[in-house]
């Protein structure tokens, strides 16, 4: 009598690496839910980690390494095989990935705007009183705030969404922050993913004209090994081509400038809202001095297929106008 054949080997569930913050968990669980929908029966597992950016909160990010502080431990887990993929806020991802890694999916982008949070209420930067403290760790946000209102005093404020809301008197009990300030700025996407209404008192959505977002803001990146064909196949249905095209152009501009996600650079590629312009896209970019007094701007409109060329062209214009010198000053500040 022949022995029974061994049972078929089941592929192990894909492990998704993520930070432990509430926002990172929400984003990663959304990716897991999309995978379950695309591949019925698939049940992702999770690897929750603390990044360098999460551990060091008392210094500006540039002082503790700058590039990749929120992603490098997660990407290392992917490179080592401990995880199949890592889920990141795309604005935290350096424009040059670690060798052997690729962005395999960028799900549909959430709203891109910044939101001003102020316990006393304020409709925008210019509505804050003279001497008001604005807490942020973002040179981009600080520079645009100071450009709109030079009377502000910018102070370092880092931490998760809850602790930063608490710092301006809008957080829930238990979200205490060691820093108190009059106002701060958070991404609309992160607030809404955590169930915080931007219509609530003390919250004001800032139009891009006042606070142009960071490259990739509002988007999530799912990173895996370039040679991992099985994981790339699983992730492919999660990718949203218009989002991927927009954020690729934004990141290309930042890379061409020699900047990173901690530079005072803002850029947004979005469909043109003007009537009679179907299929047209608008790309806007700014490079600022840290005090906001100098601002170089470039803008292009183009068809979707020309976004990368428009980004390269806008970056060349900014460099020709002196962007490299502004970025060098900001890096040494």
Secondary structure as GFF3:
##gff-version 3
##sequence-region A 1 333
A	DSSP	beta_strand	15	19	.	.	.	ID=ss1
A	DSSP	alpha_helix	22	38	.	.	.	ID=ss2
A	DSSP	beta_strand	45	49	.	.	.	ID=ss3
A	DSSP	alpha_helix	52	55	.	.	.	ID=ss4
A	DSSP	three_ten_helix	61	64	.	.	.	ID=ss5
A	DSSP	alpha_helix	72	80	.	.	.	ID=ss6
A	DSSP	beta_strand	85	89	.	.	.	ID=ss7
A	DSSP	three_ten_helix	90	92	.	.	.	ID=ss8
A	DSSP	beta_strand	101	105	.	.	.	ID=ss9
A	DSSP	beta_strand	114	118	.	.	.	ID=ss10
A	DSSP	three_ten_helix	125	127	.	.	.	ID=ss11
A	DSSP	beta_strand	133	135	.	.	.	ID=ss12
A	DSSP	alpha_helix	139	148	.	.	.	ID=ss13
A	DSSP	beta_strand	153	155	.	.	.	ID=ss14
A	DSSP	alpha_helix	161	167	.	.	.	ID=ss15
A	DSSP	beta_strand	183	187	.	.	.	ID=ss16
A	DSSP	alpha_helix	188	193	.	.	.	ID=ss17
A	DSSP	beta_strand	203	206	.	.	.	ID=ss18
A	DSSP	beta_strand	220	225	.	.	.	ID=ss19
A	DSSP	alpha_helix	229	236	.	.	.	ID=ss20
A	DSSP	alpha_helix	241	257	.	.	.	ID=ss21
A	DSSP	beta_strand	265	271	.	.	.	ID=ss22
A	DSSP	beta_strand	280	288	.	.	.	ID=ss23
A	DSSP	beta_strand	295	303	.	.	.	ID=ss24
A	DSSP	three_ten_helix	304	306	.	.	.	ID=ss25
A	DSSP	alpha_helix	307	320	.	.	.	ID=ss26
A	DSSP	alpha_helix	323	332	.	.	.	ID=ss27
###
